[in-house]
Amino acid sequence: MSRATRILIALIAGLAVGIGAAALAPDTAVAWSAYIKPVGTAWLNALQMTIVPLVVSLLVTGIGATAKAARASRLATRSILIFIALLWTSSILGALLTPIALHWFPLAGDAAAALRDTFAAAKPVGPIPPFSEFLQAMIPTNPVEAAANSSFLPLIVFTTVFAFAVTQLPENQRERLTGFFQALADAMLIVINWVLWIGPIGVFALAYVVGARAGTSAFGALVHYILIVAGVGAVVSLIAYPLAFFFGRVPLGRFARAVAPSQAVAASTQSSIASLPEMLRSTEKVGLHVASSGVVLPMAVAIFRFTGPVMNIAVAIYVAHVFGIHLGPAQLAAGVAAAAITTMGAVGLPGQVSFISSIAPIAVAMGVPIAPLALLVAVETMPDIIRTIGNVMMDVAVTAVIVDEEGEAPESAADALLAAD
């Protein structure tokens, strides 16, 4: 049984036990929460302790890998610039569309109140500063202090500048530093995998508390969360079709037929890497030769996750909605920047690991509590299907755009093999 399945079962079991206990003996069920909740809180703290070193190390290694790829050729450089522009577009669209979706389809008041009560100890991360102070705070005077205070936006700014500086070092120094941060990232991933291994215990404890206090509305709240986040991700992913049509000059019908098998593989595997062979066939079906798509497409799979920013910021905005936190332009701008930048470091991580390492910095940068993430990670399997399908669609579309701009390479024997399949 996979870890994601075990955690999902623990979530359902915790909610069911909590709801059942509340139905039989409401006062006793709530009283038990006082003893069970610390178990979930301790597990959440264990998750949180890895976030700062993991985010820093992943950003340094991610930017280093991106810069290394960009040095390979003009095609690689152009591809990476387009990837970055699309990541920021994804993040901005998430910040714009999620509040609209929540306005049209708000969470029921009783469910929101119950979730707030469950995470009553989770307070917004400090007061919301004026916009002028927000701009000043983006540049940390002491990055160590920013890390200690979990001030993620200034920490991300410093780490990004530091990572680009590392790329300018002589090769031996650059390799030593990136090797250190890669080892740090690997160590933190081992720790977070240990924490997620005991995740069913922590999730069961948190789910019991939610079930005991929210009752059956807890299920409705989680379904509402899945629909909002997955819905926003799906809508933004549809950009792949006009992108391929207008900028890649691929007819819509042809693109839809070509990418459909890749979408099926993505839905079944929840892995862009596992979908790569089928994506190569998709690019061949839209008329691209392997000599070109074989360069751009693997690079897209390795360093580009279009749905990451839009769905990650959607999660943070959803939590703010539950807690009744108003997000002004400054807070949304902070979330947009954090979502676009941190996605570059989280590429290739398992869904549950990247969920924590990517969304926590966004939430903190926006002044949103991160405690509910420990419960929401249990249902990440379902939105992750939309993430992967959207990423696969956009990888094929952006490959068509880049190859169209650069000019098609000659046909090779590999094209004949793909066509034969």
C-alpha positions, -999 to 999 in steps of 0.1 A, spaced: 0 0 0 14 34 -10 21 61 16 -4 84 0 -31 57 3 -22 50 40 -25 87 48 -58 90 30 -72 60 49 -60 76 81 -78 108 72 -111 90 65 -107 68 96 -100 98 118 -129 118 105 -152 88 108 -142 81 144 -144 117 154 -179 121 138 -191 88 154 -178 98 188 -194 132 186 -227 116 176 -227 92 205 -212 114 232 -205 150 221 -189 162 254 -167 131 257 -156 133 220 -145 170 225 -128 161 258 -107 134 240 -96 160 215 -75 176 242 -54 144 245 -54 135 208 -47 169 193 -11 172 207 -2 141 187 -12 158 155 4 191 165 37 173 172 36 157 138 29 191 122 59 206 141 81 177 127 70 187 92 77 224 98 112 219 112 125 208 77 110 236 57 136 263 59 167 242 52 148 223 25 135 254 7 170 270 8 188 240 -5 163 232 -32 164 267 -45 202 268 -47 203 234 -65 173 242 -87 186 275 -99 221 259 -103 206 232 -125 186 257 -145 217 279 -151 237 248 -161 211 238 -187 209 274 -200 246 274 -207 242 243 -229 228 261 -260 208 290 -273 178 267 -276 181 258 -239 184 294 -228 154 304 -248 134 275 -234 142 284 -198 132 320 -203 99 309 -217 95 284 -188 101 312 -163 76 336 -180 50 308 -179 56 300 -142 50 337 -133 19 337 -155 6 306 -137 12 322 -103 -5 355 -113 -35 336 -127 -38 316 -95 -39 347 -74 -66 362 -96 -88 332 -102 -89 316 -68 -106 345 -50 -131 346 -78 -139 309 -74 -142 312 -36 -165 342 -41 -188 322 -64 -186 290 -44 -178 299 -8 -173 273 19 -203 269 41 -201 290 72 -205 261 97 -177 241 81 -154 271 80 -161 279 116 -155 243 127 -121 242 108 -111 275 124 -120 261 158 -100 230 151 -69 250 143 -76 278 168 -40 279 178 -29 287 143 -27 324 140 -19 346 110 18 351 107 21 386 121 3 418 112 -2 428 76 23 457 69 17 487 47 28 483 11 59 505 16 70 484 45 63 452 25 87 464 -2 114 473 23 110 440 41 117 420 8 154 427 12 166 412 45 192 430 65 200 397 82 192 365 62 199 343 93 173 362 113 149 359 84 154 321 84 150 320 122 117 339 120 104 319 90 102 352 70 101 333 38 98 361 12 131 379 22 147 345 27 137 335 -8 150 368 -22 184 363 -5 186 327 -15 178 335 -51 205 361 -53 229 338 -35 221 309 -59 227 331 -90 260 343 -74 270 306 -70 265 300 -107 291 327 -114 319 310 -94 347 290 -109 336 255 -117 354 238 -88 340 262 -62 306 260 -78 306 223 -77 316 222 -40 288 246 -30 261 230 -51 273 196 -38 269 208 -2 234 221 -8 224 190 -27 235 169 2 216 191 26 185 188 4 189 150 3 192 148 41 161 169 46 142 148 21 152 117 42 139 134 73 106 145 57 101 110 44 105 97 79 80 122 91 56 113 63 61 76 71 44 82 105 20 105 88 -11 83 93 -7 87 130 -6 125 128 -33 128 102 -56 105 121 -52 126 152 -59 159 133 -88 143 114 -103 130 146 -103 165 161 -119 180 129 -145 152 128 -154 156 165 -158 194 162 -171 198 126 -192 166 123 -202 156 88 -195 190 75 -158 181 77 -162 158 46 -179 186 28 -151 210 36 -125 187 22 -145 180 -10 -150 218 -14 -112 223 -10 -104 196 -36 -130 211 -61 -117 247 -57 -80 239 -60 -83 212 -87 -109 234 -106 -86 265 -107 -57 243 -118 -77 227 -145 -90 260 -159 -55 275 -160 -41 243 -176 -65 248 -206 -42 277 -216 -21 249 -233 -46 247 -261 -46 283 -273 -8 285 -266 -2 256 -290 -27 271 -315 -16 307 -316 21 304 -309 29 269 -319 7 269 -350 -8 236 -342 -46 231 -350 -67 227 -319 -82 194 -329 -48 180 -338 -33 191 -306 -62 177 -285 -59 143 -302 -22 142 -299 -20 150 -263 -49 128 -251 -28 96 -247 -2 116 -226 -30 129 -204 -42 93 -198 -7 82 -188 -4 113 -166 -37 106 -148 -28 69 -142 8 75 -131 7 110 -116 43 114 -129 55 137 -157 87 116 -160 67 84 -166 47 103 -192 77 114 -212 78 86 -237 41 92 -245 47 129 -247 75 124 -273 48 105 -294 25 134 -288 50 159 -302 56 137 -332 18 136 -338 17 174 -339 45 174 -365 77 180 -344 108 160 -351 127 142 -323 159 162 -330 141 193 -317 114 179 -293 140 155 -278 160 185 -265 131 208 -253 107 182 -239 131 164 -214 142 199 -202 106 209 -196 99 177 -177 131 183 -156 127 219 -146 92 231 -156 59 225 -136 33 249 -150 5 239 -125 28 242 -95 24 280 -89 -13 283 -97 -24 253 -75 1 261 -47 -11 297 -43 -46 284 -46 -41 263 -15 -27 293 5 -56 315 -6 -81 288 4 -66 286 39 -69 324 42 -105 321 31 -112 295 59 -97 318 85 -113 349 72 -80 366 64 -83 394 39 -55 393 14 -46 427 -1 -25 434 -32 8 433 -12 0 399 3 -11 385 -31 21 399 -47 42 382 -20 24 349 -27 28 353 -65 66 358 -61 70 330 -36 49 306 -57 68 313 -89 103 311 -74 98 281 -50 84 260 -79 118 260 -95 133 242 -65 105 217 -60 105 201 -94 108 163 -93 98 159 -57 70 135 -47 36 152 -44 33 151 -7 69 163 -1 66 192 -26 31 201 -11 48 210 22 80 225 9 63 246 -18 31 258 -1 44 266 34 67 294 22 38 309 1 15 308 31 40 324 54 49 351 29 11 359 27 6 359 64 -15 327 63 -12 300 90 3 267 78 -12 243 104 -41 232 81 -16 220 55 -9 189 77 -45 179 71 -48 190 35 -17 169 25 -38 138 31 -61 146 1 -33 158 -22 -35 127 -43 -67 140 -60 -55 175 -69 -21 159 -79 -38 141 -108 -49 175 -122 -14 189 -116 2 161 -136 -23 163 -165 -19 201 -167 19 198 -166 19 172 -194 -4 193 -216 17 224 -211 50 205 -217 38 194 -251 24 229 -259 54 248 -249 76 224 -269 56 232 -300 60 269 -293 97 268 -288 104 245 -318 82 267 -340 102 298 -330 136 282 -334 128 263 -366 123 226 -371 153 202 -372 156 176 -399 137 143 -396 157 114 -382 153 77 -378 138 82 -344 108 100 -360 101 70 -381 101 47 -350 77 70 -332 54 72 -362 54 34 -364 42 32 -328 
